[in-house]
């Protein structure tokens, strides 16, 4: 998927995939959610997400009807780090964001 947002091109085919989250539900489930974190060649992060009508990717079809959808969401490095901590393995988080991690 390719999308221009605020004058920048976000392309899932040319960006590097950092990690993927899937909630394990079928595409037919209203709560189905699948998200992939990407990093562009220029170091910008974005989320490619897809979800059912009961997720943040839903869109109105009119007459109080909702459908699932797909969207690209640009993220700051800090937002990408926050998402990765919640959705990806510790290994991926340490590998990609080691400079943002500190001892407790």
Order of alpha helices (4+ residues) and beta strands (2+ residues): beta-beta-beta-beta-beta-beta-beta-beta-alpha-alpha
